[in-house]
Amino acid sequence: MTGAPAIVATGVTRVYQLDGVAVPALRGVSLSVEPSDYLAIVGTSGSGKSTLMHLLGALDRPTSGTLLIGGRDVATLGAAEMARLRNETIGFVFQSFQLLARTTARDNVALPLVYRGLGRRERRERAAAMLDRVGLGHRLDHRPNQMSGGEQQRVAIARALVTGPSVLLADEPTGNLDSATGRSVLALLESLNAEGVAVVVVTHDRDVAARAHRRIVMRDGEIVRAEGAP
Amino acid sequence: MRIAEAWRVALDALRANRLRSTLTMLGVVIGVGAVVALISIGTGTKRQIEQQVEGLGSNLLLVVPGRLDPGAAPTVSTMTMDDVDAVTRVVGDRSRVAVAISSGETVRAGSRSAFASMQGVLETTPSVFVRRLDRGTYLTRTDIATGRRVAVLGAGTARDLFGDRDPLGRQITIGGVRFRVIGTFERLGQSLGVDRDGEVHVPVTAAQRLLGTDRIDGLAIRAPDRDRIAALGDAVVAALVKRHPDTDFSAVTQEQILGVLGDILGVLTGVLAAIAGISLLVGGVGVSNIMLVLVRERTKEIGLRKAVGARPRDIGVQFLLEAVLLTTIGGVLGMALGVTAALLVDRLTPVPAAITWWSLALAFGVSAAVGIVFGVVPAQRAGRLDPVVALRTE
């Protein structure tokens, strides 16, 4: 692993067009995510933290400013190249898990590998290994509705990790979990971070944010405070 | 590998909503079924007519007054037995020339009666056309020469008049004139729903006396071999025109008759299939509609797939496959329906049906094409969905 930052945002803005009215969601954000960062992005709803997360995850392109993900300028990438960039460098963890119903834990985890073009056997092997790593080796063939919230979020984390991404983006990962389960999910993310994956958590929960090494506080589309060091 | 995954997902999605998938398929099922059934019936009818025309005998020339142009006014025959003698001289063999004067008549036997086509003919008819007797004997040259009132009955007329009794030697009356039955034909069956067994053959001379005319309607010649048909036809027409300078005559072969009939039936089959194709089109619109609903319903799933690396193309192909799967499964079911319907029609009605491989291949191809054509727009829409918007959808 090189020392180069995984993500570098410089003067990034994002303006939405709503019924012809320009609504700025980000007003010039500069930020870098280092290879072993543990960063919390904090803010109230409407502060722009979700927009920032979408940009950091290569789901969206900035209106202006430059955004480098894995060393590539997203402004120069087409939709298919963005998809590939997401597949190779980013792992997403969502508040509502976003698992496919009617699909086993193993196949849910294997999903990103489908789009990497791996064969079925290798997908299944890697998915099983990853589920084992998040402590769900015994739940391979269970479907989401047969699992608890904590287990579902672990499946989602396994799915985010199975491609070996350099950055894990977690959007309110504990939002739908009770506090004990939430803490164990955070502990899992932290152990992954200790193994070298950059973790970015978007949250409005102070306790969650407090565990991160760095905090960025957002308000009205701008970073109003940055605390801690990578 | 991605395609394999897309197939799996498509099958899974169709299975997850069986009722809706089935209803969506129904339009395609009915459309394909109708196309297959109608093409089968059209093909079957065409084959039956071909067999019947060929069954008349080979190397046959039919000579009738008038031109055979479509739209030409029918010409009243002016031919007489003298013309037949002239034609016979051209042909050089009396046994190769048959004549007919026909008239629809009510035939009576005792208290029973039947409507039949009375044919005034020569004794040569069975050797010119392929006609087999069931019982008795056919007319003889003497019968023709003397205008003897003897008759050979078609199988249908014999049954109508005599039931299970033996008609040989019994009396019938045609237009009040008594005839003696000397033979019956083998059964021929139906053609285009018309009973071909309702006929009575009598000597042409007797028929002319009964109808008060000395004319005949037309004549038929069996050429010695295929190569001489055209030349013989020209010679016969020339001889007739020489005797009737004001009248046109035409000599047509079985191939020409078959060609005309085949063209007519082909057009008819095509029109019917096209009408059935419209229901396929309606089915396709239904598929398109349901696919748009599916895309909306699964927006979140599309967002997630994009987040983990699906390209617009991957999503588009997945939904396109789903549409094609819907229509091809519908197509296969429709083929089964169409084949069943055709077989039932063939068995239960006089209308024949023949199932051809090309019609099944066509139906399958068309149903797959319907899936592609009507799946493209929803698939493109799915592929182009903004992942951020899609993920946010609840």
Interface residues (C-beta under 8 A of the other chain):
Chain A: H54 G57 L59 D60 A79 A80 A83 R84 R86 N87 E88 F92 F94 Q98 L100 R102 L111 P112 V114 Y115 R116 G117 L118 G119 R120 R159 T163
Chain B: M1 R2 A4 E5 D12 A16 K300 E301 G303 L304 R305 K306 A307 V308 G309 A310 R311 P312 R313 D314 D386 P387 V388 L391
